[in-house]
Amino acid sequence: MQVLISGAGIAGPTLAFWLKKYGIAPTLVEAAPALRTSGYVIDFWGLGYDIAEKMGLLSDIARLGYRTQELRIVDDSGRRLSGFGGELFRELTGGRYITLGRSDLSKLIYDRISGSCEIIFGDSIAGLREAGAEVHVQFEHGGERRFDLVIGADGLHSRVRKLVFGPQDRYEKDLGYRVAAFETAGYRPRNELVYLVHSAPGRQVGRFALHDDRTLFLFIFASRGEPEPHGVAAQKAILRKVFEGDGWELPRILRALDTCDDFYFDRVSQIGMAAWSRGRIALVGDAAFCVSLLAGQGSALAMTAAYVLAGELATSQGRPRDAFDRYEERLRPFILTKQRAAERFARAFVPRTRLGILFRNQVIKTFRVPPIARIAIGRDIRDQLELPRYHL
């Protein structure tokens, strides 16, 4: 079976790894000229952590990741207002929790498949046409080829979803926030293993010290109905306009924005679809069910979905339609609970009023008492799904 996978982020390479393991031939195509090397950090736990263990990635994840010691919310002078220790999440996850650069995780997975399957950078799918038991794929630059199946693992703004299911606005739910991230070198202070957060009504910025004397800044701000800025210059201008009057380290952080060599900017959205497949074409990860960046589990859920989809294809005895149906039946209720939790978290994490910020800070202080934390956030942290075992 020849399977084309669009997207070399998290879901695509994970799917390619498991398909290859089951004797199915994957081809990976990625529009970017190379893997992304920066972005933002993710909190990694749950079923994704279990799948990473099955893939032999845990020692490398431990080497590259961070055992965060504290989330600290600060005021304009940098004084601690609220927060909790990193041991809280490690307790709730049985110690299987780590903070990790998303691009670091992507590269670890990519390195597991590099050299063992066809990988095409700098190209993308321009057209798809099913004909019997094949899908005719027209590439932007590489002409036409035929595959048995096509899987869209190309993220929130999926090209495959647009070609097969229609425009993104049919499926996207904008949660009313925008997110931006960038890294810079040599920033001081560093506050190793502490994620610092400064909030104002409807907006906040986080600072986290990375390896190699680099620092990550993550911005989240409320935005409804404003036109989307096109191009990095316009996106940076929006960020300056929103945050320029804030205290703490914002003046220095915004100056560092001028020198950053990579910049991420996007909507905070979810994707909701009635079906994740059509014919011989299916979607996986954010392309099918983006839970939003604020959920904190997008990468882990992408790995979970890729593992399940590969297992169902491998055990379907040549009936991909049955495999797609079982893949969705196993995962849809689980994903819906994660999407609902992400919506709750977005409203609570970035309050739009000063009173809301004060209330959030007081609630977070109570998390220092483990029984309260287990009641408040335990159900959203735990993955209520048994990972299937595929015996081939």
C-alpha positions as a LaTeX table, in Angstrom:
\begin{tabular}{lrrr}
\hline
Residue & $x$ (\AA) & $y$ (\AA) & $z$ (\AA) \\
\hline
Met1 & 0.00 & 0.00 & 0.00 \\
Gln2 & 1.35 & 3.43 & $-1.00$ \\
Val3 & 0.24 & 6.26 & 1.31 \\
Leu4 & 0.93 & 9.95 & 0.75 \\
Ile5 & 1.08 & 12.03 & 3.95 \\
Ser6 & 0.89 & 15.82 & 3.68 \\
Gly7 & 2.71 & 17.59 & 6.52 \\
Ala8 & 6.01 & 17.02 & 8.36 \\
Gly9 & 5.06 & 18.42 & 11.79 \\
Ile10 & 4.13 & 15.93 & 14.53 \\
Ala11 & 1.23 & 13.86 & 13.17 \\
Gly12 & 2.73 & 13.23 & 9.72 \\
Pro13 & 6.11 & 11.78 & 10.75 \\
Thr14 & 4.46 & 9.78 & 13.58 \\
Leu15 & 2.03 & 8.25 & 11.09 \\
Ala16 & 4.89 & 7.51 & 8.68 \\
Phe17 & 6.85 & 5.78 & 11.48 \\
Trp18 & 4.00 & 3.41 & 12.36 \\
Leu19 & 2.98 & 2.73 & 8.76 \\
Lys20 & 6.57 & 1.82 & 7.93 \\
Lys21 & 6.69 & $-0.45$ & 10.98 \\
Tyr22 & 3.59 & $-2.26$ & 9.69 \\
Gly23 & 4.99 & $-2.74$ & 6.18 \\
Ile24 & 3.05 & 0.09 & 4.52 \\
Ala25 & 5.03 & 2.48 & 2.30 \\
Pro26 & 4.60 & 6.16 & 3.28 \\
Thr27 & 5.65 & 9.21 & 1.27 \\
Leu28 & 5.84 & 12.47 & 3.20 \\
Val29 & 5.43 & 15.85 & 1.48 \\
Glu30 & 6.03 & 19.19 & 3.24 \\
Ala31 & 5.49 & 22.65 & 1.79 \\
Ala32 & 8.31 & 24.23 & 3.83 \\
Pro33 & 11.86 & 23.89 & 2.50 \\
Ala34 & 13.02 & 22.24 & 5.76 \\
Leu35 & 11.85 & 21.28 & 9.24 \\
Arg36 & 10.92 & 24.20 & 11.49 \\
Thr37 & 13.65 & 24.75 & 14.10 \\
Ser38 & 11.86 & 27.08 & 16.54 \\
Gly39 & 8.32 & 27.95 & 17.62 \\
Tyr40 & 7.07 & 27.39 & 21.13 \\
Val41 & 7.34 & 24.89 & 23.98 \\
Ile42 & 4.68 & 22.32 & 24.75 \\
Asp43 & 3.71 & 20.46 & 27.91 \\
Phe44 & 4.02 & 16.81 & 26.97 \\
Trp45 & 2.19 & 14.05 & 28.84 \\
Gly46 & $-0.60$ & 11.48 & 28.54 \\
Leu47 & $-1.06$ & 9.05 & 25.68 \\
Gly48 & 1.40 & 10.95 & 23.51 \\
Tyr49 & 4.05 & 10.28 & 26.15 \\
Asp50 & 3.15 & 6.57 & 26.04 \\
Ile51 & 3.48 & 6.49 & 22.25 \\
Ala52 & 6.82 & 8.31 & 22.43 \\
Glu53 & 7.97 & 5.53 & 24.75 \\
Lys54 & 6.87 & 2.89 & 22.21 \\
Met55 & 8.89 & 4.77 & 19.58 \\
Gly56 & 12.03 & 4.78 & 21.75 \\
Leu57 & 12.06 & 8.57 & 22.17 \\
Leu58 & 11.98 & 9.05 & 25.94 \\
Ser59 & 15.74 & 9.26 & 26.55 \\
Asp60 & 16.09 & 11.94 & 23.86 \\
Ile61 & 13.02 & 13.79 & 25.13 \\
Ala62 & 14.54 & 13.83 & 28.63 \\
Arg63 & 17.81 & 15.19 & 27.19 \\
Leu64 & 16.16 & 17.98 & 25.22 \\
Gly65 & 13.26 & 18.78 & 27.55 \\
Tyr66 & 12.83 & 20.81 & 30.72 \\
Arg67 & 11.64 & 19.73 & 34.17 \\
Thr68 & 9.86 & 23.02 & 34.87 \\
Gln69 & 9.93 & 23.90 & 38.55 \\
Glu70 & 7.36 & 26.68 & 38.70 \\
Leu71 & 4.67 & 28.64 & 36.89 \\
Arg72 & 4.98 & 32.16 & 38.32 \\
Ile73 & 2.54 & 35.00 & 37.65 \\
Val74 & 4.15 & 38.41 & 38.24 \\
Asp75 & 3.06 & 42.05 & 38.46 \\
Asp76 & 4.56 & 45.11 & 36.74 \\
Ser77 & 7.56 & 45.10 & 39.08 \\
Gly78 & 8.20 & 41.37 & 38.69 \\
Arg79 & 6.83 & 40.53 & 42.14 \\
Arg80 & 5.20 & 37.12 & 42.44 \\
Leu81 & 1.39 & 37.29 & 42.55 \\
Ser82 & 0.45 & 33.63 & 42.14 \\
Gly83 & 1.58 & 30.34 & 40.69 \\
Phe84 & 2.31 & 26.73 & 41.50 \\
Gly85 & 5.16 & 24.26 & 41.39 \\
Gly86 & 5.96 & 21.95 & 38.50 \\
Glu87 & 5.62 & 18.93 & 40.78 \\
Leu88 & 1.83 & 19.41 & 40.60 \\
Phe89 & 1.60 & 18.21 & 37.00 \\
Arg90 & 4.16 & 15.48 & 37.58 \\
Glu91 & 2.03 & 14.19 & 40.44 \\
Leu92 & $-1.16$ & 14.31 & 38.34 \\
Thr93 & 0.56 & 12.42 & 35.49 \\
Gly94 & 2.48 & 9.86 & 37.52 \\
Gly95 & 5.78 & 11.57 & 36.78 \\
Arg96 & 5.30 & 11.23 & 33.00 \\
Tyr97 & 5.35 & 14.95 & 32.19 \\
Ile98 & 7.93 & 17.23 & 30.59 \\
Thr99 & 8.15 & 20.61 & 28.86 \\
Leu100 & 9.64 & 20.35 & 25.39 \\
Gly101 & 10.21 & 22.45 & 22.29 \\
Arg102 & 7.63 & 21.46 & 19.69 \\
Ser103 & 10.27 & 21.64 & 16.97 \\
Asp104 & 12.56 & 19.42 & 19.07 \\
Leu105 & 9.85 & 16.76 & 19.29 \\
Ser106 & 9.16 & 17.08 & 15.57 \\
Lys107 & 12.83 & 16.53 & 14.73 \\
Leu108 & 13.14 & 13.53 & 17.04 \\
Ile109 & 10.24 & 11.83 & 15.25 \\
Tyr110 & 11.51 & 12.91 & 11.82 \\
Asp111 & 14.95 & 11.42 & 12.57 \\
Arg112 & 13.26 & 8.05 & 13.19 \\
Ile113 & 11.97 & 7.94 & 9.59 \\
Ser114 & 14.65 & 9.87 & 7.71 \\
Gly115 & 16.33 & 7.57 & 5.22 \\
Ser116 & 13.67 & 4.87 & 5.49 \\
Cys117 & 10.91 & 6.44 & 3.40 \\
Glu118 & 10.47 & 9.05 & 0.70 \\
Ile119 & 10.35 & 12.63 & 2.04 \\
Ile120 & 9.73 & 15.63 & $-0.21$ \\
Phe121 & 10.38 & 19.19 & 1.04 \\
Gly122 & 9.42 & 22.37 & $-0.76$ \\
Asp123 & 6.31 & 20.98 & $-2.46$ \\
Ser124 & 2.62 & 20.61 & $-1.68$ \\
Ile125 & $-0.58$ & 19.07 & $-2.99$ \\
Ala126 & $-2.35$ & 21.20 & $-5.60$ \\
Gly127 & $-5.13$ & 18.78 & $-6.61$ \\
Leu128 & $-6.69$ & 15.44 & $-5.63$ \\
Arg129 & $-8.85$ & 13.14 & $-7.72$ \\
Glu130 & $-10.05$ & 9.67 & $-6.77$ \\
Ala131 & $-10.24$ & 7.04 & $-9.50$ \\
Gly132 & $-11.24$ & 3.55 & $-8.38$ \\
Ala133 & $-8.72$ & 2.23 & $-5.89$ \\
Glu134 & $-6.28$ & 5.11 & $-6.45$ \\
Val135 & $-5.92$ & 8.80 & $-5.68$ \\
His136 & $-4.36$ & 10.92 & $-8.43$ \\
Val137 & $-2.29$ & 13.64 & $-6.77$ \\
Gln138 & $-1.22$ & 16.78 & $-8.57$ \\
Phe139 & 1.77 & 18.41 & $-6.89$ \\
Glu140 & 2.61 & 22.11 & $-7.09$ \\
His141 & 6.05 & 21.33 & $-8.55$ \\
Gly142 & 6.39 & 17.57 & $-8.86$ \\
Gly143 & 3.81 & 16.70 & $-11.51$ \\
Glu144 & 1.17 & 14.01 & $-10.98$ \\
Arg145 & 1.50 & 10.74 & $-9.06$ \\
Arg146 & $-0.84$ & 8.00 & $-7.89$ \\
Phe147 & $-1.27$ & 6.65 & $-4.36$ \\
Asp148 & $-3.56$ & 4.17 & $-2.67$ \\
Leu149 & $-4.43$ & 6.65 & 0.10 \\
Val150 & $-3.81$ & 10.29 & 0.99 \\
Ile151 & $-3.66$ & 11.55 & 4.59 \\
Gly152 & $-3.77$ & 15.24 & 5.48 \\
Ala153 & $-1.54$ & 15.89 & 8.50 \\
Asp154 & $-1.02$ & 19.51 & 7.51 \\
Gly155 & $-2.30$ & 21.35 & 10.54 \\
Leu156 & $-4.92$ & 23.96 & 11.34 \\
His157 & $-4.71$ & 25.49 & 7.86 \\
Ser158 & $-4.80$ & 22.12 & 6.07 \\
Arg159 & $-4.53$ & 22.17 & 2.27 \\
Val160 & $-5.89$ & 18.62 & 2.04 \\
Arg161 & $-8.96$ & 19.55 & 4.09 \\
Lys162 & $-9.61$ & 22.55 & 1.86 \\
Leu163 & $-9.28$ & 20.50 & $-1.36$ \\
Val164 & $-11.49$ & 17.62 & $-0.19$ \\
Phe165 & $-13.93$ & 19.09 & 2.34 \\
Gly166 & $-14.10$ & 22.77 & 1.45 \\
Pro167 & $-13.01$ & 26.11 & 2.95 \\
Gln168 & $-11.59$ & 26.30 & 6.46 \\
Asp169 & $-14.29$ & 28.66 & 7.72 \\
Arg170 & $-16.83$ & 25.81 & 7.50 \\
Tyr171 & $-14.99$ & 23.94 & 10.25 \\
Glu172 & $-13.01$ & 26.51 & 12.23 \\
Lys173 & $-14.19$ & 27.87 & 15.56 \\
Asp174 & $-12.23$ & 30.98 & 16.47 \\
Leu175 & $-11.83$ & 31.08 & 20.27 \\
Gly176 & $-11.26$ & 34.82 & 20.18 \\
Tyr177 & $-7.51$ & 34.96 & 20.83 \\
Arg178 & $-4.32$ & 35.35 & 18.82 \\
Val179 & $-0.98$ & 33.83 & 19.73 \\
Ala180 & 2.56 & 34.84 & 18.82 \\
Ala181 & 5.95 & 33.43 & 19.75 \\
Phe182 & 9.59 & 34.16 & 19.10 \\
Glu183 & 13.03 & 33.35 & 20.49 \\
Thr184 & 16.03 & 35.57 & 21.12 \\
Ala185 & 19.59 & 35.00 & 22.34 \\
Gly186 & 21.27 & 36.52 & 25.38 \\
Tyr187 & 18.18 & 37.95 & 27.08 \\
Arg188 & 18.45 & 38.68 & 30.80 \\
Pro189 & 17.21 & 37.71 & 33.34 \\
Arg190 & 16.75 & 34.00 & 32.62 \\
Asn191 & 15.01 & 32.41 & 35.65 \\
Glu192 & 15.95 & 28.85 & 34.70 \\
Leu193 & 13.10 & 26.29 & 34.74 \\
Val194 & 10.51 & 28.93 & 35.68 \\
Tyr195 & 7.71 & 29.94 & 33.30 \\
Leu196 & 6.93 & 33.59 & 34.09 \\
Val197 & 3.62 & 35.16 & 33.09 \\
His198 & 2.59 & 38.82 & 33.07 \\
Ser199 & $-1.09$ & 39.59 & 32.51 \\
Ala200 & $-3.25$ & 42.57 & 31.63 \\
Pro201 & $-6.95$ & 42.49 & 30.73 \\
Gly202 & $-7.32$ & 40.35 & 27.60 \\
Arg203 & $-3.62$ & 39.75 & 27.08 \\
Gln204 & $-0.53$ & 38.16 & 28.59 \\
Val205 & 3.08 & 37.35 & 27.80 \\
Gly206 & 5.13 & 34.41 & 29.05 \\
Arg207 & 8.92 & 34.11 & 29.29 \\
Phe208 & 10.85 & 30.82 & 29.45 \\
Ala209 & 14.61 & 30.21 & 29.39 \\
Leu210 & 15.68 & 27.69 & 26.74 \\
His211 & 18.93 & 25.79 & 26.21 \\
Asp212 & 21.91 & 27.50 & 24.55 \\
Asp213 & 21.24 & 30.89 & 26.19 \\
Arg214 & 18.02 & 31.41 & 24.23 \\
Thr215 & 14.74 & 32.73 & 25.63 \\
Leu216 & 11.22 & 32.06 & 24.38 \\
Phe217 & 8.42 & 34.63 & 24.57 \\
Leu218 & 4.80 & 33.56 & 24.11 \\
Phe219 & 2.07 & 36.20 & 23.64 \\
Ile220 & $-1.68$ & 35.59 & 23.86 \\
Phe221 & $-4.25$ & 38.34 & 23.39 \\
Ala222 & $-7.98$ & 38.71 & 22.82 \\
Ser223 & $-9.03$ & 39.51 & 19.26 \\
Arg224 & $-12.47$ & 39.31 & 17.67 \\
Gly225 & $-13.43$ & 40.50 & 14.22 \\
Glu226 & $-10.20$ & 42.33 & 13.42 \\
Pro227 & $-8.78$ & 41.69 & 9.92 \\
Glu228 & $-5.98$ & 39.16 & 9.80 \\
Pro229 & $-2.54$ & 40.81 & 9.44 \\
His230 & $-0.61$ & 39.48 & 6.43 \\
Gly231 & 3.15 & 39.25 & 6.57 \\
Val232 & 5.58 & 39.26 & 9.49 \\
Ala233 & 5.94 & 43.07 & 9.58 \\
Ala234 & 2.18 & 43.56 & 9.97 \\
Gln235 & 1.98 & 40.82 & 12.62 \\
Lys236 & 4.80 & 42.38 & 14.66 \\
Ala237 & 3.08 & 45.76 & 14.38 \\
Ile238 & $-0.11$ & 44.28 & 15.86 \\
Leu239 & 1.88 & 42.82 & 18.74 \\
Arg240 & 3.54 & 46.17 & 19.50 \\
Lys241 & 0.22 & 47.98 & 19.38 \\
Val242 & $-1.44$ & 45.55 & 21.81 \\
Phe243 & 1.42 & 45.33 & 24.35 \\
Glu244 & 3.31 & 48.63 & 24.08 \\
Gly245 & 1.66 & 50.22 & 27.12 \\
Asp246 & 2.21 & 47.30 & 29.49 \\
Gly247 & 4.71 & 47.18 & 32.33 \\
Trp248 & 7.10 & 44.51 & 33.59 \\
Glu249 & 9.71 & 43.71 & 30.90 \\
Leu250 & 7.48 & 44.51 & 27.91 \\
Pro251 & 9.57 & 47.42 & 26.56 \\
Arg252 & 12.69 & 45.20 & 26.46 \\
Ile253 & 10.78 & 42.23 & 25.09 \\
Leu254 & 9.29 & 44.29 & 22.26 \\
Arg255 & 12.75 & 45.61 & 21.39 \\
Ala256 & 13.97 & 42.02 & 21.17 \\
Leu257 & 11.18 & 41.43 & 18.67 \\
Asp258 & 13.15 & 43.53 & 16.17 \\
Thr259 & 16.05 & 41.08 & 16.13 \\
Cys260 & 14.25 & 37.70 & 16.20 \\
Asp261 & 15.11 & 35.41 & 13.31 \\
Asp262 & 11.89 & 33.37 & 13.39 \\
Phe263 & 8.35 & 34.44 & 14.30 \\
Tyr264 & 5.10 & 32.54 & 14.84 \\
Phe265 & 1.66 & 34.17 & 14.69 \\
Asp266 & $-1.77$ & 32.56 & 14.38 \\
Arg267 & $-5.36$ & 32.38 & 15.57 \\
Val268 & $-6.33$ & 30.28 & 18.57 \\
Ser269 & $-8.91$ & 28.04 & 16.93 \\
Gln270 & $-10.52$ & 24.65 & 16.98 \\
Ile271 & $-11.53$ & 22.45 & 14.06 \\
Gly272 & $-14.83$ & 20.55 & 14.26 \\
Met273 & $-15.84$ & 18.17 & 11.47 \\
Ala274 & $-18.69$ & 15.72 & 11.04 \\
Ala275 & $-16.27$ & 13.24 & 9.44 \\
Trp276 & $-12.49$ & 12.99 & 9.27 \\
Ser277 & $-12.37$ & 11.08 & 5.99 \\
Arg278 & $-13.94$ & 10.91 & 2.58 \\
Gly279 & $-13.32$ & 8.04 & 0.19 \\
Arg280 & $-9.62$ & 7.19 & 0.20 \\
Ile281 & $-8.57$ & 10.47 & 1.83 \\
Ala282 & $-8.43$ & 11.13 & 5.60 \\
Leu283 & $-7.24$ & 13.77 & 8.06 \\
Val284 & $-5.22$ & 13.41 & 11.24 \\
Gly285 & $-4.08$ & 15.74 & 14.03 \\
Asp286 & $-4.92$ & 19.44 & 13.87 \\
Ala287 & $-6.17$ & 19.06 & 10.30 \\
Ala288 & $-9.03$ & 16.90 & 11.60 \\
Phe289 & $-9.70$ & 18.14 & 15.14 \\
Cys290 & $-7.43$ & 20.98 & 16.28 \\
Val291 & $-8.10$ & 21.45 & 20.00 \\
Ser292 & $-6.24$ & 24.81 & 20.00 \\
Leu293 & $-2.77$ & 25.73 & 21.16 \\
Leu294 & $-4.11$ & 26.65 & 24.61 \\
Ala295 & $-5.12$ & 23.04 & 25.25 \\
Gly296 & $-1.47$ & 22.15 & 25.79 \\
Gln297 & $-1.95$ & 18.67 & 24.31 \\
Gly298 & $-2.11$ & 19.19 & 20.56 \\
Ser299 & 1.14 & 17.36 & 19.83 \\
Ala300 & 0.31 & 14.45 & 22.12 \\
Leu301 & $-3.16$ & 14.10 & 20.57 \\
Ala302 & $-1.65$ & 14.24 & 17.08 \\
Met303 & 0.68 & 11.36 & 17.98 \\
Thr304 & $-2.22$ & 9.41 & 19.49 \\
Ala305 & $-4.37$ & 9.83 & 16.39 \\
Ala306 & $-1.50$ & 8.92 & 14.06 \\
Tyr307 & $-0.79$ & 5.75 & 16.06 \\
Val308 & $-4.45$ & 4.69 & 15.98 \\
Leu309 & $-4.89$ & 5.48 & 12.27 \\
Ala310 & $-1.78$ & 3.50 & 11.35 \\
Gly311 & $-2.89$ & 0.54 & 13.45 \\
Glu312 & $-6.37$ & 0.49 & 11.95 \\
Leu313 & $-4.99$ & 0.68 & 8.39 \\
Ala314 & $-2.57$ & $-2.14$ & 9.13 \\
Thr315 & $-5.31$ & $-4.42$ & 10.51 \\
Ser316 & $-8.01$ & $-3.54$ & 7.95 \\
Gln317 & $-7.06$ & $-6.30$ & 5.48 \\
Gly318 & $-7.03$ & $-3.88$ & 2.58 \\
Arg319 & $-10.31$ & $-2.12$ & 3.45 \\
Pro320 & $-9.28$ & 1.48 & 4.20 \\
Arg321 & $-12.89$ & 2.66 & 4.50 \\
Asp322 & $-13.37$ & 0.30 & 7.46 \\
Ala323 & $-10.07$ & 1.49 & 8.94 \\
Phe324 & $-11.09$ & 5.14 & 8.70 \\
Asp325 & $-14.43$ & 4.40 & 10.38 \\
Arg326 & $-12.82$ & 2.52 & 13.29 \\
Tyr327 & $-10.17$ & 5.24 & 13.69 \\
Glu328 & $-12.87$ & 7.85 & 14.10 \\
Glu329 & $-15.10$ & 5.72 & 16.35 \\
Arg330 & $-12.21$ & 5.13 & 18.75 \\
Leu331 & $-11.12$ & 8.74 & 18.99 \\
Arg332 & $-14.03$ & 11.12 & 18.42 \\
Pro333 & $-15.58$ & 11.07 & 21.96 \\
Phe334 & $-12.11$ & 11.45 & 23.50 \\
Ile335 & $-11.22$ & 14.39 & 21.24 \\
Leu336 & $-14.52$ & 16.15 & 21.96 \\
Thr337 & $-13.81$ & 16.09 & 25.71 \\
Lys338 & $-10.39$ & 17.63 & 25.05 \\
Gln339 & $-11.90$ & 20.39 & 22.90 \\
Arg340 & $-14.43$ & 21.29 & 25.59 \\
Ala341 & $-11.66$ & 21.40 & 28.20 \\
Ala342 & $-9.59$ & 23.67 & 25.95 \\
Glu343 & $-12.44$ & 26.17 & 25.66 \\
Arg344 & $-12.81$ & 26.31 & 29.42 \\
Phe345 & $-9.08$ & 26.78 & 29.84 \\
Ala346 & $-8.84$ & 29.61 & 27.28 \\
Arg347 & $-11.45$ & 31.68 & 29.11 \\
Ala348 & $-9.81$ & 31.06 & 32.49 \\
Phe349 & $-6.17$ & 31.41 & 31.48 \\
Val350 & $-6.42$ & 34.81 & 29.73 \\
Pro351 & $-9.15$ & 36.76 & 31.54 \\
Arg352 & $-10.50$ & 39.86 & 29.80 \\
Thr353 & $-11.01$ & 41.98 & 32.95 \\
Arg354 & $-8.90$ & 42.96 & 35.97 \\
Leu355 & $-11.43$ & 41.26 & 38.23 \\
Gly356 & $-11.10$ & 38.12 & 36.14 \\
Ile357 & $-7.30$ & 38.22 & 36.48 \\
Leu358 & $-7.58$ & 38.63 & 40.25 \\
Phe359 & $-10.00$ & 35.70 & 40.49 \\
Arg360 & $-7.76$ & 33.49 & 38.29 \\
Asn361 & $-4.71$ & 34.28 & 40.43 \\
Gln362 & $-6.57$ & 33.38 & 43.63 \\
Val363 & $-7.79$ & 30.09 & 42.12 \\
Ile364 & $-4.27$ & 29.18 & 40.97 \\
Lys365 & $-2.95$ & 29.76 & 44.49 \\
Thr366 & $-5.22$ & 26.97 & 45.72 \\
Phe367 & $-3.48$ & 24.49 & 43.39 \\
Arg368 & $-0.68$ & 24.31 & 45.95 \\
Val369 & $-3.04$ & 22.04 & 47.90 \\
Pro370 & $-2.90$ & 18.72 & 45.94 \\
Pro371 & $-6.46$ & 17.50 & 46.69 \\
Ile372 & $-7.88$ & 20.79 & 45.40 \\
Ala373 & $-5.73$ & 20.61 & 42.26 \\
Arg374 & $-6.85$ & 17.05 & 41.59 \\
Ile375 & $-10.49$ & 18.11 & 41.80 \\
Ala376 & $-10.06$ & 21.33 & 39.78 \\
Ile377 & $-7.92$ & 20.15 & 36.87 \\
Gly378 & $-7.30$ & 16.44 & 37.36 \\
Arg379 & $-10.04$ & 15.25 & 35.00 \\
Asp380 & $-8.74$ & 17.50 & 32.19 \\
Ile381 & $-5.16$ & 16.31 & 32.69 \\
Arg382 & $-5.92$ & 12.59 & 32.64 \\
Asp383 & $-6.49$ & 10.90 & 29.28 \\
Gln384 & $-9.67$ & 8.83 & 29.57 \\
Leu385 & $-8.86$ & 6.49 & 26.69 \\
Glu386 & $-7.26$ & 3.08 & 26.61 \\
Leu387 & $-4.59$ & 2.95 & 23.94 \\
Pro388 & $-5.33$ & 0.12 & 21.48 \\
Arg389 & $-2.76$ & $-2.64$ & 21.02 \\
Tyr390 & $-2.27$ & $-3.73$ & 17.43 \\
His391 & $-0.90$ & $-7.26$ & 17.18 \\
Leu392 & 0.32 & $-7.92$ & 13.65 \\
\hline
\end{tabular}
